[in-house]
Amino acid sequence: MIKAVFIDIDDTLLDFGKCAEYAMSESFKDFALQFEKFMFPVFEEINAGLWHRLEKGEITKSDLYGKRWFTVLEKFGITHIDGYEFEKHFQKHISESAEKVDGAEDLLTYLSSKYKIYAASNGPQEQQIKRLKKAKLLEYFTDIFTSELLGVQKPDFAFFDACFANLDNIKPEEAVLIGDSLHADISGGIKYNMRTVWFNKKNNGAPSDIRPDFTVNSLNDIKNIL
């Protein structure tokens, strides 16, 4: 019997793409740079690659934040702006953004009537709480678990160890993990003996070695599962 639901934040409840594009455009304004729409996909590609390396343990969070904007700005021939300083502005504006994924609040309303809900995120603790609060989603959560708070990241076994150490008599097999990342969320949840729901918004194919219990293309579909 399911007693608890763990759910990822970015690209599961909050639309990271929309939030990041807003933060990028505002940061460009801060540095008196001209932001063009074609620039955001470049950021997305570089950012996704860095996060993938982070989840595999190849780089640290500090490496990601240190390299991200140096790499992106260099792609546009912008070399006079310090990437570390740009990152600070980007993080500030990300904290201000809270665009919800379609169906996010309806799903949390439904799930909170049946289960305890916990956020499981690799994002910064204070930032994620602020964004959930702005989106009026924070009230649905029993607790917020982030890699910054726990000192370890999904999909590391220790991340889930730390989460369950804060739960009252709930076993992994009594919990389900909902997320968009096959590696951080689904693979991590499977290895920890949790049930998993892959939010496959873009309808991508999954590798044969990662098999979520359920796959949905819409958050509303989860109501038919849990």
N, C-alpha and C positions, 0 to 999 in steps of 0.2 A: 504494500500500500504506500502510495506517495504521501509524504508528510511535508516536504519542503521543495521549493523551486528556486534554483539559482539561475540568474539571467544576466547576460552580458549587457553592457550599456551602449557603447558606440557601434553604430550600424546594426543594432538590434532594437534598442528603444529610442535612441537619439540618432538622427541622420548625420553621421560624421562628415559626409561629403558636403552637405549644405553648410554645416557649422564651420568646416575648415575653409571653404571658399569665402565665406564671410570674413573669417579671421585673416585670411591671406590678403583680401582686398583692403581691409581696414589697416593692416600693417603696411601695405604699400603706400597708403595715404600718409601714414605716420612718417615715412621716410621720403615723402615727396616723389614717389615713383609712380609711373603709369601702369595700372593693372589692366591686363587684357584677358579675355575669356580663355584664349588658347593656352594660357599659362597654367591654369589649374590642373589639367590632365598631366602635365609634366610633374607637378608636385605630387599628384596621386601615385604616379608610377614609382617615383623615388621613395616616397613615404612607405608605400606598400612593401617595397623591397627591403627597406631598413627594418620594418616591423617583422617581416618574415625572418630575417636574420636574428632579430632580438628573441623571437619565440623559440628559435632553434638553439639559443644560447651562444651564438657566434659573436654578438656584441652586447654591450650593456645599455641601459636606458640613457646614461650620460653620453655614450657614444652616439646614440641615435639623435639626441637633442643637439649634440655638438656638430654632427656632420650634416644634418638635414638641410638647413638653410644655406650653408656654404655651397652645398652641391646644387640646390635648386637655383639660387641666384647666379651661380657661375654659368648655368645652362643658358641664361638670358644675357650673359655678358656683363652682369652687374658685379663688379669686384670691389667697389669702394664702400660697400655696406658690410659691417661685421655680422657674420652669421649668428653668433651668440646673442648679440643685441637684438637681431631680428627675431630670434626664437623667443625672447622675453616678451616682445610685443605680440607675437602670434599666440603665445600661451595666455596672455591677458585677454585677447579678443575671443579665444576659444572658450574661456571661462564665462564670457558674456552670452554665448550662443547656446540655444536649447531647442533646436528644431526637432520635433518628434517624428518618428517613423509612423506611417499610417497604421492606425489600429493599436498603437502602444498603450494609450490610456485605457481603452476598452479592455485590452488583454489583462492589464494589471488589476483593473476593477474586478474582472471575472476570477482571476487566479487568487486574489487576496481574500475572496469569500470562501475559499476552499483550503488554501495552504499558507504556510509562512513563506515569504518571499525575501530572497537575499540577492543583492547585486554582487556580481563577480567580474571585476574589471582590472585590466592592466594599466588603467589611467591613474592620474594623481588623485589622491583621496579628497582633498578640499575642493579641487576643481570639479570632480564628478558630483559631489554632494551639492555644490552650488548650481550646477547645470540641471540636475534632477529637480531641485527645489524650484528653479525658474520655470521649468517645464510642468510644474505642479504634479510631479510623479513621486517625489520623495516620500510622501505620506504612506505609500503602499508597501514600503520596505520595512522588514524587521531589523535588518542590518545591512551595512554597505562594506563589502570586502574588496580592497584594491591591493595591487602589488606593492604600492608605496606603503600602505599600512602594514602589510604582512611581511614585507621584506623579501618576497619571492614572487615570481610571475607564473601565470598560466602558460603552458600546461604542466609546469613542474608539480610533481607529486606533493611536494611540501606546501604548495599553495593551498591545495585542498585539505591537507592535514591541518593547516592553520585555521581554515574555515570551519571544519567540523569540530575542532577543539572548542569553538565558541558556540556550538549548538548543543541543545539539551536533549540527549538520548535519541538522536536521529542518525541512522546508519546511511552510508553511501547508497545502498540499494533502495533506500526509501526517499531518495532525492532525484530530481531531474535537472539537467543543465540545458538551458536554451541559449544558443549563440550563433553568430554568423561565421566564425572562424573555424574551419575544419581542423586546423592544427591546435590552436590555443584552447578552443572550447570543446569541440567534439572529440578529438583524439584524447585530450586531457581527461574529459569526463568518462570516456570509455575505459581508459586505463585505471581510473579510480573506482570503477564498478558502479558508476552512476548511469541512469538512463539519460539519453541525449536526444535533443530536438535541434536539427540543423535548420536555421533560418536561411534558406537559399534564395534570397531575394532576386538575384540575377540569373537564376536557373542554370547554374554552372554544373558541370559534371564532377562527381566525386571520385577520387582514386579508389581502387578496389580494396586497399588495405585499411580504409577508414569507413566504417559502416555505422552511421547513426541509427538509433532506433526508429526515428521518424524524420522525415524531411518535409518542410513546408515552404511555400513561396510567399505566403501572406501570414502576418501575425494572427489574423482572425481564424486561420485554419487550426491554430493550436487549441482553440476552444473545443474542437472535435476530438482532441487527443487526451487532454487532461481534465 
